Amino acid sequence: MAGEGQLFRCGRVAASPLQFALTAKGAPDKLFIAEQGSELTFAQANRLAAMTSGLIQDHSPLRAGDRVGILMPNCLPFVLTLLALMRMRVIAVPLNMRLSPPELQWQIDKAQCKLVICTHDTRDKAAQCANSPLLHPPASSLNQPAAFDDCGAMQLDDDFVIVHTSGTSGRPKAAALSYGNMYHSALASARILGALRDDRWLCVLPLYHVGGLSIIMRSLMYGTAVEMLPAFDVDEVNRALSEKPISLVSLVPTMLRRLLDAKQRAWNPRLRLVLLGGEAARPSLIERCLAEGIPVAASYGLSEASSQVATALPQKLRGKSGAVGKPLPFTQVRIVDESGRELMAEAPGEVLVKGATIMRGYHGDAPATDRALRNGWLRTGDIGYLDADGDLFILQRRSDLIISGGENIYPAEVEAALRLHPALDDVLVFALPDEQWGQRVAALVQLKTGATIAAKDLSDFARQRLARYKVPREFAFADLPRSASGKVLRSAAQKAFHDASARR
């Protein structure tokens, strides 16, 4: 989507890691980020990042390669902390605020964080799971002269961030991404989506997800602006899309459907693309957008691939319902069978991805890395196919994955938490269709002989150990469906659940 005003020049960025970090020298007064009435230019962000890095070092001296957790909502302090850590060549570990303290503690320990940086809002939770929480300094004195401070020690091969994702075992995995991974992702995305001088990308995705993080990093590299909201709120996002000069927004399909249902005013005409990801978009949603003239694009991506892998622009979606488009430049996709043999067009199999955006591996988990990465190819575990034109179609995400409102939930993790209850003999967690969230979590519970328990008590038990969005919304009690060999049959879970519910 190149055109007049095209901004991204890969040679300039690649030649100077400093340009990769901040555009403060070349465009000091250009808006970088706006959030709830506060605005920072690139020069202001550069100066405040330098101040923040000094404060962090005064509190806890760190060396290049150390890892630091960030437990914050979407806010300017989060971004300034990220920039400060970049200057220090310290690896950022964004943490999901919705997790319970035990879940957070596991991630912090796994990543070997030397420090966790938090805000007033997250201080209490940080104190329960880390020994050195640090309150972020306020973004003040923005009108002071902003000197440009050259911090060009970064290299594209340096580790940048650890993003926690989930594996089929149910335990989170820590995908280690380099600056080069993010740079090549931004370069490839710009070749498809375009990067225009006056772009403003609305960021409502959480910064602890690679989708939100990539918006910040791309804007840093392109020298464009970000409009950031603390969280997704239907009215606030609709207001921003109507009143602000937003040109790009990234959403999950559930968000987009809710926005359209509540929209009372036309969105501003500068909006040139709505990028969908996180879960498959229903054809009816795509058709609705195209009929209303909303420039929607469907994408497929993973944390392990630094976000986007393939993208279908609006003109593609008009002719190919369900497509997520061709792989981005410099990215290869193969479809293989269980033996690893490459399949012909239209034949479904496992999706493999290769390219400069693929993670280094899972931090602290060599066996998982060896399973996921083979000769440079990432085994996604997702099932899809390539058509004769080379367009990718995703048939399903990982077979046991639940996607509720864009959040990934693995049944094995929820089952492990519930099995700690003494009344349970076994439990099977699976997805039920949900009109609002796409899917909701349900649990089929097999009790020990003579045991009784109310669904509410199980829900309360789970909430003490899991983030709220992972807690089953519904429970039913019955013996689990099993094969002749005794293996639990996930394919029979919904029928067994409905049968048990009908008997109540």
N, C-alpha and C positions, 0 to 999 in steps of 0.2 A: 504494500500500500504506500509506495513511495510517492512523493509529490512535492509541490512547491513548499518551501520551508523545511525540507528534510534536514535533519540535524545530525544524525549519528554518523561519525566518521571513525571507523575502527582503527585506522593507523594511528591517529592522535591519541586515542585511549590506550592502545596496546603499548605505545612507545613510552608512556609515562604513567606509572602506577599512581602518581599523585592525582592526575586527572580522573583516574578510576575512583579515588576516594572522595574528592570534593572539586567542584567547579569554581571555587571561591576566587581564584586568581583571575580567570578569564572573564567571569561575569559576577563580580562581587555583589551587585545590587539586585540581581535577578532572584525572584521568589523561589525558594526551595520547598518550603512546607508550611501549610496553614492548618491550624487545629483549634476549633472553638474560639475564633476571634483573635488568636495569637498567630503571628506570622514570623518566619525566619527567612532571611536571604541566605544565599550560599556563604557569604562572608560572615554573617552572624553565626551561622551554624558551625563554621570552621573555628571561630574564636571560642564559642561555648564548648565545643568538643575538646579543644585544647585545655580549657579550664577544668572540664570534667575529668579528663585523663590525669591532670595534676592532683585533683581531689582523691581520685581512686588510688593513685600511687602513694599519697600521703597516708591514706587509711590502711592500705595493705599492699606493700610493694610486690609487683608482679613482674614476671619475665616473659619474653616472647615465647609463645607456645602454651602458656598457661591457659586454663579454661575458667570462665566466669559466667555464672548464671544470671539471667535477667528475668525477674518476676515482676512484670508490669503490664498494665493495660495499654492499648494503643494511645500514645501520648508523646509530646515532645521530649520528655526525659528519656523515654525508651530509645528514640532515634539518636539523641545526643550521647547516650551511653553506648549505643552501637558504634557510632562514629569515634568515640573516645577509645574504645577497645581496638578498633581498626588502627588507630594511630599508634597504639602500644604493641601492635602485632599479637594481641591476646585474642584467643578464640572465644567467640560469644556462644552461649548456650541458652537460647530463648526457652522459657518455661511456660507451660500452659497453666494459667491462673485457675482454670476450672478443675484441676486435679486436686485430689485430697492430699493432705500432708504426707501420708505414707507413700503415695504414688510419686509425689515430687521428690521425696527423700531418696527414693530408688534411683530416679533419673540424675539427681545431683551427685549421688555416690558413684553411679556408673560412669558419668562424665568426668569424675574426679575434679569437681569445681573447687577452686581455691577461695571463691567468694561468691555470694549471691547479692545482687543489687536490686533493691526494691523501692517502692514508693510508700507513702503513708497508708494508702489503701491496701497494700499487700504486706505491710510490715508484720502483722500478727501471724499470718500464714507462713511467712518466711522464717519467723522466729521459731516456729514449730518444726522446721525441717532443715535449717541451716545454722551454723554456729557464728556466722559473721554477716548478718544482713547490713546493708548500707543504704541510708536514705539518700535519694538523689537530690542534688542542689536545685533550687528553683531556677527557671529560665528567666533571669532578670538582667537589668542593665543592658538591654539590647541596643541602646542608642550610643554606646561608647564606640570610639573609633575601632574598626576591625582590621587588625593587621593580618596579612597572609603569612601563615607559618608553614614552611615546607616540611612535610613529614614523609618524604618520598622513600621510606624504607621498605614499603610493601612490595611484594612480587606476586605475580599471578599464581605461582606455585604454592604460596603460603596457604595454610589452613585458615579458613574464615569463620565457619560456623558449624555447630552440631545441631541438627534438627531432629527431634525425636519423632519417629513414626512407629507404627505397630507392625509386628510380624505375626505370622499365622500361629506361632506358639502362644500368642497373647501377651508376651512381654514386649515393652517398647524397644525399638532399635534406634540407635543413635547414628544417623547418617551424617558422615563427615564431608563437608563441601568446602572446596577451595575458592579463592578469589577468581581463579581461572574458570571454574565451573560456572560461577555467576556471570562473569564477563561474557563467556561464549553463549550463555543462555540469553543475555540481553542483546547481544549481537544478532543472534538468530531470530529472536522475537521482533527486533526492529526491522529486519528484512521482510517479515510477513505483515506486521501490524503498522509499521511506520513509526517514526519518532520525529515529531514536528516541534518547532521552536516554542510554540505557544501551547503545547499540550499541558493539560492538568489532569492527573490520574486520581480518581476518587478511591481512597483506600478504606474499606470497611472490613476487610478480612483481617483476622488477628495476626499480629506481627510474629507470634510464635509459630505460625504456619508458613511454609515456604511460599505460599501464594501472596501473603501480605508482605513478607520480607523481600520478595523479588520486586515488588512495586517500588519500595524505597531504593533498592540497589540500582534498578534500571533508571530511575529518575536522577540519581546521583551521576550515573555515567552519561546519560543523555543531556544533562543540564536542564531538565524540565521540572515542573512543579507537581507537588502532591497535596491534595486536600484530604485530610485524615479525620475520621470520626472515631470516637472512643470504642464504639461497638456498633453492630448492626441494629438500627432502629428504623422501622418502616417509614414513619413520618419524617424523621430527620434525613434519611437518605433520599426520599422523594423531594424534600425541600431543597436539598443540595443539588439534585439533578435538575430542578426547575430554576433555581436562583443563581447557582454558581456556574462559572464558565468551564464546566467539566467536559472533557473530550473523551476520556476513557474511564471505564469502571470494570472491575473484576467481581464476579458474583458466583454463587452456587445457584443451581436452578430453583431451589426452594425460595431463596431470597428474591429472585426475579419474579417469580409467580406472586409472592406476597406484595411486592412493590406494584405490580400491574393491577392487582385487585384493589389496592388502596389509592391508586393514583387519581388525583382530582385535577391536576394541572399538567399541561404539556411539559415535557422535559426540554431543556434548552437545545436549540438547533446545532450547537457546537458539538454535541455528543456524537462521536463518529464510530464508537465501537463499545458494545457490551460483551465482555469476554466471560464465557461460562466455563466452569471447571468444577472439580471436586466430586461430581457424580454425573451420571448420564441424564441428559435433559429429555423429557418426554416430547415426542413429535408434536403433540398438541401445543406445547409451550413455544416451540420454534415456529410453528405455523402462526400462532397468535402474534408473535413479535414481527414476523415478516409482513403479516396483514396490516399491522399498525405502523409499519415503517420504522420499526426499531432495529438498528443495525447490530444484530446479534451474531456472535461467533461461538462455535463449539470447540472445546479443546480437550486434550487428554494429556495428563502430566502426572508426575510423581515427585515426592521429596527427593528420592534418590537420583532423579534426573534434573534437579535444580528448577523444577516447575515444568514448563511446557515441553511436550514431546511432539505433538501434532496439533494443528489448528485448521478448522474449516471456517472460512470467511462467509459472510452472508450470501454472496453469489453462489458459493458451493452448496450451502444448505438449501437453497431454493430447488436444486435439482437432485440432491442426494440426502434424503431423510435418514438420520442416524449416523451419518459420517462425522468423523472428527478430523478429517482432512489428511493431507500428506505430511510426512515428517518434516520438521523444521530444517532449514539449511544446516549442514554439517552433522545431522543426526540420521542414523540408519535404524530401520525397523525390520525385523524378521519375524515370521510366524513359523513355529516348529511344533512337531508332535512330541509325544512323551519320550521318544528316543533321541530327540534333538535334531531330527531330519527336517529340513526346510520344506514347507508346504506350498502348494500351488495357490494361485489366486482363488479367492472365495472359500478356501478350506479353513475352518476354524482351528485354532491351536493357541499355544502360549505365546504371548507378545514378548519379544526380546528387543532391547534398545542398546545402541552403541553410539558413542560420540564424546565430545569434549565436555559435555555437561554432566556426565555420569560421576557420581560420588567416588571418593577414594575407597570407601568401604564403611562398615559399621564400626564405630569406635568401641574398642574393648571387646569385640566379638568376632574373632577370626573365623570360627566355624560358620557363622551366619554369612560373613563376607564371602567365604569360599563357595557357599551354596548360591549366593546371589550373583556373583561375578565370575564369568567363565570366558577367558580369552578376550577380555574387554567388553563382553556383552552382559547387560543387566537382565537377569531373569525376573520379569515383573510378577509372574504368577497370574496375570490377567489373561483372559481369553478373548480373542478377537480374530479378525481376518483382514487381509488386504484385497481390494477388488482389482479388476483388470487395469484400472487407471492408476493404481498405487495408493488409493485412499484407504485410510484405516477406519475400521469399524470395531468398536469394543462391545462384545456381547455381554460380558459380566466382569465385575471386579473379582478380586480374590474370592474364591467360592464361599467362604464362610464370613466374609466381611459384611457388616451392617453399616450403612451410610444414612445417618439421621441428621437432616439439616446441614449437610456438608461435613459433619464430624464422623471420622472413622472409628468404628467400635468393633473390637474383635471378641467373639463369643467366648473364646478360651480364657481371656482375662476376667470376664464377668463370672464365668463358671467357677474359676479358681477362687474368687472372692466369696461366692455363695457357698461353696463346698466347706468353708470354714465353720459354717453353722452346724452345731452338733445334731440337729434334728434331720439333716439332709443325708440321704444315701447317695444320691446323684442328681445332676441337673443338666438340662440341655437348653442353651440360649440360642435364639434365632430371631429373625426379623419378621414382622408383620407389616403389610402395606399401611401407609399412613398418608391421608390426603394432604396434610399440612407439611409434614417433615419428610415425606418420601418413604421412610421406614421408621418403625419404632421397635424397641427392644422388648421381647417377650421371653418368658422362662417356663419351661415344663419341669416340674419338680417331683422327684421321687423321694418320698420320706422313708426314714427307717421304720421298721416294724413297731407299731404302737405309738409312734411319734405324731404329734399334731402341732400345727403352727398356722397363724393367720398370714395372709398375703402382706398385710401392712407391716407386720413384724419383720418379715423377710426384706421388705423394701427399706425399712429403717436400718436393718443390719447391713444391707448393701451400701447405703449412703455413707456409712462410717468408713468405708473402705474404697469407694469409687467416686469419681466425678458424677455429678447428678445426671448428666446426659447419658451415662452408661448404665444407670440403674433401670432394670426392667420396669416397664409401665404396667404390664399384666403378668399374672402368675396363674398357672393351672397345675393341678396335682394328679399325677398318674405314673404308672411304670413307664420307663422310657422305651421307645421302640428300638428293637435291636435285630440284627441279622442272626442267622443261624450260628455264626461264630461268636456272637456276643457283642459285636461292634454296634455302637449307637448309630442309628440311621437318621442323619440330619434331614434327609429328603422326606422323611415321614413325620417330621416334627410338627408342621402346621396342622395336619389332619389329627394327630394325637392330641394336640393342644385343644382344637375345637371340639373334639369328642369329649375330652375331660371337662371342658367348660360347659358343654350341653348337659352333662350329668349333674352339675351342681344345683 
